[in-house]
Amino acid sequence: MCMTCGCGVDQDAEHPADQSRTVKVEEDLLAANNKQAEHIRQHFAAKKILALNLVSSPGAGKTSLLVKTIAALKAEHSIVVIEGDQQTSRDADRIRETGVNALQINTGKGCHLEAHSIHHALHDLELKERSILFIENVGNLVCPAMFDLGEAHKVVILSTPEGCDKPLKYPHMFDAADLMLINKVDLLPYVDFNMEDCIDNAKRVNPKIDALPLSAKTGEGVSIWVDWIKRKLP
Amino acid sequence: MHELSLAVNLIEIVEDQAAAHGATRVREVVLVVGRLSCVEGDALKICFESVRKNTIAESATLKIEYSPGRAQCPECVKEVAIDDYLSPCPECGHYQLEILSGREIRVRELEVD
């Protein structure tokens, strides 16, 4: 056997010319996910469904805010929720208590939702025309940033105890989001948080991001967020 | 650790391309990673070494080429190179640059037998 590359040609025999060649690819690594997301987006557009992808670190209050948001919208709008967590159906259970349909996706060891999971979920959910779909992503300010789920907007939720420098520390997520909700403003008297700095930091990363302060606990500012959603309805 | 998902995507693209071009072995995979993309090159290499087992790319090396970020400054209207989201315009010091490119992750080419 050839000692150079193990090709089977006797070392004493003439070694064949180098067979290697270059194949041009030029393919996006996320092409498969993006293609599926685009398919989902077209489905939403045809049925006039508004899909929002809610992202945050764990504990920022996504589920509590959703519960409050659903209460404000469910009389007039059909709402469905997809919950992404590594384990348990606790969040979906909380959403179902509001009376709306929720589907839990457990990602196991996965740190984010991908478009194929949403595609499968949509086959199990019956979304009526003109519904609002909230996708609560896995609590993680890094990985979900780069995965398009076919949503109309990514909405990032930041809570005041996390600090106003979060947009600087996790810029990819704030770059990907169209709206930043600053939750837990009821805690402002107790935490070291500067609202103006927070919004400046987010706009330094993404000049186009909108910001809304609110409290899922007291309800302060929630109506402004609900109006934002209504303005985005197709 | 989204790099593992990306490495799985990468192997799928490599296997498809290798099959389409009648390759018997993949020697090298060249990936272009934008400076503004959310990808850690070293983590991706470790994940690639794990997912390449028992594939046509079992002995392939992963070469990562970094591409610069490009942004337009709304203040001085110049197109500038940037390495991250937080740096000011190198020409006039203004923040809030509009990003034009640098988020991409693209398989450029394969070296195959």
Interface residues (C-beta under 8 A of the other chain):
Chain A: Q19 S20 R21 T22 V23 K24 V25 E26 E27 D28 L29 L30 A31 A32 N33 G110 C111 H112 E114 V142 C143 A145 M146 F147 L168 P171 H172 D175 K203 R204 V205 N206 P207
Chain B: M1 H2 S5 L6 N9 L10 E12 I13 Q17 A18 H21 A23 R27 L31 L36 S37 C38 V39 P74 D84 Y85 L86 Y95 Q96 L97 E98 I99 E104 I105 R106 V107 R108 E109 L110 E111 V112 D113
